[in-house]
Amino acid sequence: MTRRTVRIAMNGVTGRMGYRQHLVRSLLAIREQGGLGIGDGAVLWPEPVLVGRREHALREIADRHGLTEWSTDLDAVLADGTVDVYFDAQVTSARVDAIKKAIAAGKHVYTEKPTASDTGAALELARLALAAGIRHGVVQDKIFLPGLLKLKRLVEGGFFGEILSVRGEFGYWVFEGDWQDAQRPSWNYRSEDGGGIVVDMFPHWEYVLHELLGRVTSVQAHVATHVPQRWDERGKPYEATAEDAAYAVFGLANGVVAQINSSWAVRVHRDELVEFQVDGTHGSAVAGLRRCRVQHRSATPRPVWNPDLPATEPFREQWQDVPDNAEFDNGFKAQWQLFLRHVALGEPHHWDLMAGARGVQLAELGLESSAEGRRLDVPELTL
């Protein structure tokens, strides 16, 4: 078996997402399975080169996993001609400059989202990548999760008939940080540091809707900072300058209406932390991260509204689980494998920097819509 090494500069692996999902559960998991098969007895072997600002943290991660290469000097890593790919999982405010350097160095680019803090900068990255002739991708992990893969199967199989609407609920209670540690970093709640739930989650909603149901053509949003004071990692109180909740209605090109609530100030009363209900003329489905349930029109009960009597119907029990019918891998790992095949073999990969720019655009327009109190059109982006 022939091993083809792909050296990947990984910037941001000291953060929770960069470490757990991208390093451990994606690239190291690919190594544990013997590499990524690409046919003719050949495998791709990812070789991480850890990059970051905290030397002790990088050394500790490298030692823990038997890795030998790490550096606090991004410029030196990018100047290394043996490095093939640059991956970015830094805070959003540091991302654009680093990706520009990587493109200028001729590296293929794979990055977390949002790709930039504004649409103009996101489009510039896409243009630079196109001009440089490099391969590029943006993490769009939700569409590779079991629940949404099952939902996609239903859409493609015509289960819904005419799709009418989507209702999405995402979120959980993030502790303020005083009497219990917060589950998210404090910069998430400071707009000056690139925080806010709109910038964090609207790019997800853009590609989920775009991939499964159609392009987003309008947005009307209302944002709120429900918890105005929080405590940072050192126990110091600070003012939350970014929104922690957003309530939005999205119009899609095919007439479907999507309502999605996103909140870090809500307590969970649903089966999963995110759920999407899709309703159509022939049936409905509720999809979470892993599970998907359906109710066909032939099995739809006939509820009658009567507020004077207690409800006796077991509504949740009237839905049927969609079977797996396949083995589902980690969503981040699944997309990493597709991107690595794109780099090595040129296989199509449309989750690129242009797709990332659409997510940034939707977040930007969502905040503008809330500030102006009106619905805004979402123009189709072009290079």
PyMOL commands that set and color helices and strands:
alter all, ss='L'
color gray80, all
select helices_A, chain A and resi 16-32+55-65+74-79+92-104+119-132+141-144+146-156+186-189+191-193+197-212+297-299+315-318+331-345+353-372
alter helices_A, ss='H'
color red, helices_A
select strands_A, chain A and resi 2-11+36-39+42-51+70-71+85-88+108-111+136-138+163-171+216-224+229-231+237-239+245-252+257-263+274-280+283-287+292-296+320-321+376-377
alter strands_A, ss='S'
color yellow, strands_A
deselect
rebuild
show_as cartoon
